[in-house]
Amino acid sequence: MILTDTHTHLYSEEFEHDRNEMIQRAIDSGVSRFFVPSIDSSYTQKMYDLEAQFPSNIFLMMGLHPCYVKPETYQEELAHVETELAIRKFYAIGEIGVDLYWDKTTLKIQQEAFQRQIQLAKKHKLAINIHCREAFDEVFEVLESEKATDLFGIFHCFAGDFGQAKRAIDLNMKLGIGGVATFKNGKIDQFLNEIDLKHIVLETDSPYLAPVPFRGKRNESSYTKWVAEKLAQIYQLPIEEIAQITTQNSKAIFGI
């Protein structure tokens, strides 16, 4: 059984003391493929070092996270993204999008950065990996403006309602399902079985959003299995089938 974590911040400082052991735990539990999103340029070298250490397991994205879109630095950061895309292979542009939980004042430049990175994804024929927090309308506004057959990707950490799920799927997005599906107040478990499994990929967003029974603790990629088990319950399918289908979906998105 091969499980794929389509979104994990393996370079996070929270793994500073046991990173290798944490990655090995995940591999031992069947999670053998890790897709690592970019936040900003300060983490780029850490990402490259991890890839060099685990070349058959780690697949990198490049992008500027919306929380790091700052008036004084975002142009330089976007230039970094463009430069890196020109010199080596990545599997997606991410994580990109809009976050209005932390800062509403930067909405316009967040949307600008999101749009420009979507255009880079089209140019390089790559998927996008979307971060959306308290910003569904603002994210969909940009996606609709760039809607095209060559726009596709993953709506990372999807926590919207059924209508928003359908809208994302209509825009060629898979739904990234993680720990939220295991939360009592997560709500997405109430309609997920109405979404065809071909539209779903697994993720952890580690070290954040640990699934039950680890909620409130540090998340890690080995916990992908708990998400898969929850989906097995929701879809009334063996966990091996959940693993097989969601891994195949990830391959289609990331071009592997």
N, C-alpha and C positions, 0 to 999 in steps of 0.2 A: 504494500500500500504506500503510494507516494502522495504526500500532502504538500501543498504549495502555500506559503505565506506571501501574499502579494503586496504586503506593506509592513515593513518592520525597520525600525530605526536602530540597527545593530551597533552603530557608532555612538549611541547615546552615552553620556557620562554616567548614567545609572548602571551601566554594565562594566564600568571601569575596572572593577576588582575580580570579575568572573566571566568576562566576555567569551573566551574560548570554551569554557565549561558550559556556558549557557547555549552556545551554538551547537556544541557536541550533544547536549541533552536533546535539542530539537532534532538533530539528525538521527539520533538513536530512537526517537519516538516516531520516526517516519516522515518528518518535515525536512525534505532534502533540498528544497528550492526556496530561496529567500530573495525577494525583490525589495531593494533598498532605495527609498526616495531621498532626494536632496532637499536641504532646507535653505542653505545659503553657501557662499564660497568658503566660509570658515571650516566647513565639514568635508570639503572635496577630497583633501589628501587622506583623511581618515577612511573615507569610502574606498579610495583606491588601494589603501593598505589592506583593508579587509578582503577586497576582491582578490588581491595577490595571495593572500593567505588561504582562501577557500575558493579557488577559481572555478570549480565545477558546481558550486552551490550558490554563489552570490551573483546577482544580476543587478546592475545599477541603473538608476534614473538620474536625470539632470533637470534642475528647475529651481525656481525661487518661490519659497513658501509665502503665502499671503501675509502671515504675521511678521515677515521680515522685509516687507515692502515698505521702505521708509523714504520720505522725500529726499533726504540728503544722500542716500546710497543706492536707490533702486535702479537707476540707470546704469551705474557701474556693475551692479549685480547681474542685471540682464545681459550686459556685454560679456560677463564671465560665462554665463550659461551658453551664449551663442558661440563663444570661442571654444569651449569644451566640446560642444556638439560637432564642431567642425574638425576636431582632431582625433576623435575616438568614438567607439561604438557605445551607445546606450540603448536601453530597452523601452524607455518611455520618457516623456517630459513630465516631471512631477517632483514634489507635489505642488500643484498650482491651484489657484481658485480665489475665493473670497472668504474672509473671516471677520464678522462684525461683532463677535463676542468680546474680543480684546480691544479693538480700536475701530470706531465708526468714522473717525475723521479722515482716514486714508482710503475711503471707499473708491474714489475716482481713480487713484493711481493703482489700487489693487486690481480694479477692473481693467485698467490699461495694461498692467503687467500680465494679467491672465490672458487677455486677448493676444498680446504680442507672443506669448509662449505657445498659445494654440497655433498661431501662424507658423512658428518654428516647428511645431510637431507636424504640421502639414508638409512643410518644406522637406523635412527629414523622413517623412512617412512613418512617424512614430505615434504610439498611443499617448493619451494624456491621462494623468492620475489626479483627480479633482479633490481638493480640500474645500469643504463647505460647512461653515458653522454660523448658524443664525443668519443665513444669506441665500436661501434657495432662490428667491426672486432675482436677486442680483447675479447669481451664478447662471441661472437660466437665461437671463437677458443677454449675457455675453455668448453663451452657447448657441442661442437662437440666431444671433448676428453672424456667427461663424459656421452655422449648420451646413454640412456638406457630406458627401459620401466618404471623403477621406478624413473626416473627423470621427474619432472613436476612442474608447478608453474605459476607465474605471471610475465610478463615483465612489471614492474611498470613504470607508466608515459610514456607509449609508444609514441614515437614521430618520428618513422622511416618512411620509404617509404613502398609501397605495397610489394615489394620483401622481405624486412626485416620482415614485418608482417607475410608473408607466411612462411618464414624460422623459425621464432619464434614459430608459430603454429605447424609446422612440428616437432619441438623439445618438444612438449607437453606443450607449454606455452599459457596461456590466455593473452590477451592484457589488461593492466590496462589503462583505458581511463578516463582522468580528464579534467582540465580546458583548456589544449592545444587544445582540439577539438572545443572549442568555439572561438579561436583566428583567426583573419582574415588571419594571416600568418602561422597558425598552420599546414595546408596542409593535416593532416590526415583525415579531414572531406571530402576530395575529393575522397577518396577511401574506407572509412569505410563501406559503404553500399555494397561493394563487399566481405566483411568479414562476414561470418555467425555469428549471434548474440550469438551463443553458445560458441564462443571464446572470448567474451567480459565480463569484470567486470568493475564496476565503482569505482572511487577513487577521493580523493581531493588532497592528499599530503599536506594537511593543516599543517602549516600556509602559505605554498608556492603555487604559480601558481593558484591564484584565477581565476575563470572563468569570462568571460564577463557576467554581467556588472560591476563586482567588480575587474577587472584586475588592478594590481598595488597596491591593498590593501591587508590586511591580509586575508588569506583564512580560512575557517572553514568548519566543516563537514556538516553543514546544506546546504551548497552550492552543495552538491551531487545532489540535485534536479535540479539544473541548468544544470548540465552535463547530467542528465537523459532526461531533456527536449530537449537538443540539439540532443541526440541520437534518441529521438522520431521523430524529424524533419528529421534526416538523413535516418532513417529506415522506415519512414511513418507508425509508429505504435503508439498506445496509450501509454502514459507514464507509465500506470499501467502494461502494458505488458513488457516494458523495465525493470521496477523494478523487476517484477516477474522472468524474465529469468536471469538477471544479478545476482540477489540474489541467485537463484538456482545454477548458475555457481560457485559462491563464496563458497557455501556449499560443492559442489563437490571437489573443490580445497583444502579447509581447513579441509575436513573430518568431517563435521558437519551433 
